Amino acid sequence: MNATSTGALLLCRADPETVRPLAHLLREQMLLTRAGGEWSVLVPEGKPWRGTGPGGGDPEPVDRVLGGWATALAVGSTWPVLALWWDGDRAGYTLAAGFRRTVGYIWLADGTPVGEDEAMRTFAARLGLDPVLDLQALEELTRPDPEADAEARLRGLLAVLTRTGLTLPPGLGPGESADRLRSVAGVQRGAERIEWAGWRDAVRVELDAVEAGSLGPWVRGPRARAIAAAQLAAGLPLLLWGVHRRSGGWAAAGAVLLAQGALGLAYHRAREAAERS
């Protein structure tokens, strides 16, 4: 590797349709494409690690930038996110999964391992890898090997992950420059651009994803409207009965049903108005 080959990838163990809503919330321009049956890959279009860090200080290292993105994606999802990064001096990964502490490993450019062996065991466990064969292959990456540089180490890591269904398109891998990664990702079939368009559009994208999922019929549509109407019909008499009997519990239950029904109908009308605007 050389100083011009800085690059980064975010591998998400979910399909692009699932990744898209959360990727918008990163407020970064990225390209999103499929990376096998169970994986997607996000490729940054910019190079934020070349800009200034918080407070106008020195540029943030690429591993810190990618680690922050991976953590943000994982906290809001049920699937793990693997950040791969490399520059002229080092290469490594950061694995984020939910609210658990991130785990990572680093190799120097010549392939010298400088991480902790326990990281590989945690990595294998969180991704559900084979505790014997896969872990053995991962532990090989933590041992000295004068013929394996940092790029080869990351490729070895990806080779293990192919058993989980990960398949990166040719040219989209360790050692490539950020510009090369962006150009390769952009020509993939089904690739789409992710960019920040403000909170209103971000919320709209998130709602679209919910409505397109298994909960969709319960939050919008004929079934959702029927449920909201039923909540209103049941809530009003229950509230009145509770007030008449001076029963705080029943009155509260009626008020909750009324509120839920009203919110359900209001949501439906707001979404229709948003689509017309």
C-alpha positions in Angstrom: 0.0 0.0 0.0 1.0 3.6 -0.5 -0.1 7.0 0.8 -2.5 7.4 -2.1 -4.4 4.2 -1.5 -6.5 5.3 1.4 -9.9 3.7 1.2 -12.9 2.6 3.2 -15.9 0.3 3.0 -18.9 -0.2 5.3 -20.3 -3.7 5.0 -23.8 -4.2 6.4 -25.3 -7.6 7.0 -28.7 -6.7 5.5 -30.1 -6.0 2.1 -29.9 -2.5 0.5 -33.6 -1.8 1.2 -33.1 -2.4 4.9 -29.8 -0.4 5.0 -31.0 2.6 3.0 -33.1 4.4 5.7 -30.4 4.4 8.3 -27.7 5.3 5.8 -29.5 8.5 5.0 -29.2 9.5 8.7 -25.4 9.4 8.5 -25.7 12.7 6.5 -22.9 11.7 4.2 -22.9 11.1 0.4 -22.4 7.4 -0.2 -23.1 4.7 -2.8 -25.1 1.7 -1.7 -25.0 -1.6 -3.6 -25.5 -5.3 -2.9 -22.6 -7.4 -1.8 -24.1 -10.9 -1.9 -27.3 -12.5 -0.7 -27.2 -11.2 2.9 -24.9 -8.2 2.7 -24.8 -4.6 1.3 -21.8 -2.3 1.0 -21.7 1.5 1.5 -18.9 3.3 -0.3 -18.2 6.9 0.8 -18.2 9.4 -2.1 -16.2 12.0 -0.2 -13.1 11.8 1.8 -14.0 13.2 5.2 -10.8 11.9 6.8 -8.9 14.5 4.8 -11.0 17.4 6.3 -10.5 18.9 9.7 -11.6 17.2 12.8 -13.9 18.7 15.5 -13.0 22.2 16.4 -10.9 22.7 13.3 -8.0 20.6 14.4 -6.0 18.0 12.5 -7.8 15.6 10.1 -9.4 12.6 11.7 -7.9 9.2 10.9 -9.8 7.1 8.5 -10.3 4.4 11.1 -12.0 6.8 13.5 -14.3 8.2 10.9 -15.4 4.7 9.7 -15.7 3.5 13.3 -18.1 6.3 14.1 -20.2 5.6 11.0 -20.3 1.8 11.8 -21.4 2.5 15.4 -24.1 4.9 14.3 -25.6 2.4 11.8 -25.4 -0.5 14.3 -27.1 1.3 17.2 -30.2 1.9 15.1 -30.4 -1.6 13.6 -30.6 -5.3 14.4 -27.7 -6.2 12.0 -24.0 -5.9 12.4 -21.9 -3.4 10.5 -18.2 -4.0 9.5 -16.0 -1.1 8.7 -12.9 -1.9 6.6 -10.3 0.8 6.2 -6.7 1.2 5.0 -4.1 4.0 4.4 -0.4 4.3 3.7 0.5 3.1 7.2 -2.1 0.7 8.5 -5.2 -1.3 7.7 -7.9 -2.8 9.9 -11.5 -3.3 10.7 -14.1 -2.2 13.2 -17.2 -4.4 13.9 -20.2 -2.7 15.5 -23.3 -4.6 16.7 -26.1 -2.9 18.5 -25.1 -1.2 21.8 -22.2 -3.6 22.5 -18.7 -2.3 22.6 -17.1 -2.3 19.1 -14.3 -4.7 18.4 -11.5 -4.1 15.9 -8.0 -5.2 14.7 -5.1 -3.4 13.1 -2.2 -4.4 10.9 0.7 -2.2 9.9 1.3 -1.7 6.2 3.8 -4.6 6.0 1.2 -6.9 7.6 2.6 -6.9 11.2 -0.4 -7.6 13.6 -0.8 -5.0 16.4 -4.2 -6.0 17.7 -5.4 -8.3 20.4 -6.1 -12.0 19.7 -9.3 -11.8 21.8 -10.7 -9.4 19.1 -10.8 -12.1 16.6 -12.7 -14.5 18.9 -15.3 -11.8 19.6 -15.5 -11.0 15.9 -16.2 -14.7 15.1 -18.8 -15.0 17.8 -20.8 -11.8 16.9 -21.0 -12.8 13.3 -21.9 -16.4 14.0 -18.9 -17.9 12.4 -17.7 -21.5 12.8 -15.9 -21.6 16.2 -13.4 -24.0 14.9 -12.6 -23.7 11.2 -13.5 -20.0 10.7 -11.8 -19.0 14.0 -8.7 -20.9 13.1 -8.5 -19.0 9.8 -9.0 -15.7 11.6 -6.3 -16.5 14.1 -3.8 -17.1 11.3 -4.2 -13.5 10.5 -2.9 -12.5 13.9 0.4 -14.4 13.5 3.5 -13.0 11.9 3.8 -13.7 8.2 6.6 -11.8 6.2 4.8 -12.6 2.9 1.4 -11.1 3.9 1.0 -7.3 3.9 -2.0 -5.4 5.3 -3.9 -5.7 2.1 -3.5 -9.5 2.1 -4.6 -9.6 5.7 -7.9 -7.9 4.9 -8.4 -10.1 1.9 -8.0 -13.1 4.2 -10.6 -11.7 6.5 -13.0 -11.2 3.6 -12.3 -14.8 2.4 -13.7 -16.1 5.7 -16.8 -13.9 5.4 -17.6 -15.4 2.0 -19.0 -18.3 4.0 -21.7 -16.0 5.3 -22.7 -15.0 1.8 -20.5 -11.9 1.5 -19.5 -11.3 -2.2 -17.8 -8.0 -3.0 -17.8 -7.0 -6.7 -14.5 -7.1 -8.5 -12.4 -4.0 -7.9 -14.2 -3.2 -4.7 -11.8 -4.4 -2.1 -8.8 -3.6 0.1 -5.9 -1.6 -1.3 -8.0 0.4 -3.8 -8.1 4.1 -3.6 -11.2 5.9 -2.5 -11.7 7.2 -6.1 -11.4 3.7 -7.5 -13.9 2.3 -5.0 -16.4 5.1 -5.8 -16.1 4.5 -9.6 -16.5 0.7 -9.3 -19.5 1.0 -6.9 -21.2 3.5 -9.2 -21.4 1.1 -12.1 -22.8 -1.8 -10.2 -26.3 -3.0 -11.2 -28.8 -1.5 -8.7 -26.3 0.9 -7.1 -27.9 4.0 -5.6 -26.7 7.3 -4.3 -27.4 8.1 -0.6 -27.3 11.7 0.3 -28.6 13.9 3.0 -31.6 16.0 2.0 -32.7 17.3 5.4 -34.6 15.9 8.4 -38.0 16.0 6.7 -36.9 13.8 3.8 -35.0 11.5 6.2 -38.1 11.0 8.3 -40.1 10.4 5.1 -37.6 7.7 4.0 -37.7 6.0 7.4 -41.6 6.0 7.3 -41.5 4.6 3.8 -39.3 1.8 5.0 -41.6 1.0 7.9 -44.7 1.0 5.6 -42.9 -1.3 3.1 -42.1 -3.8 5.8 -44.1 -6.3 7.7 -45.6 -3.6 9.9 -46.9 -1.6 6.9 -50.5 -2.8 6.9 -50.8 -1.9 10.6 -49.6 1.7 10.3 -51.2 2.7 7.0 -53.9 1.5 4.7 -57.4 0.0 5.2 -56.4 -2.2 8.1 -54.7 0.7 9.9 -57.7 3.0 9.4 -60.1 0.3 10.6 -58.0 -0.2 13.8 -57.9 3.6 14.4 -61.7 3.9 13.9 -62.3 0.9 16.3 -60.0 2.6 18.9 -62.0 5.8 18.7 -65.3 3.9 18.9 -64.2 2.0 21.9 -62.3 4.8 23.6 -65.0 7.4 23.8 -67.7 5.3 25.7 -65.0 3.8 27.9 -63.7 7.3 28.8 -67.3 8.5 29.6 -68.0 5.4 31.6 -64.8 5.8 33.6 -65.6 9.4 34.3 -69.2 8.5 35.3 -68.0 5.8 37.7 -65.1 7.9 38.9 -62.7 5.2 37.9 -59.4 6.7 37.0 -58.0 3.5 35.5 -60.9 3.0 33.0 -60.9 6.7 32.2 -57.2 6.5 31.4 -57.7 3.4 29.3 -60.4 5.2 27.3 -58.2 8.3 26.9 -55.3 6.1 25.6 -57.6 4.4 23.0 -58.9 7.8 21.9 -55.4 9.2 21.5 -54.2 6.2 19.6 -57.1 6.2 17.3 -56.8 10.0 16.6 -53.0 9.7 16.0 -53.6 6.8 13.6 -56.0 8.7 11.5 -53.9 11.9 11.7 -50.8 9.9 10.6 -52.7 8.5 7.6 -53.9 12.0 6.5 -50.4 13.6 7.1 -48.7 10.9 4.9 -51.2 11.5 2.1 -50.7 15.3 2.3 -46.9 14.7 2.3 -47.1 12.6 -0.9 -49.2 15.2 -2.6 -46.7 18.0 -1.8 
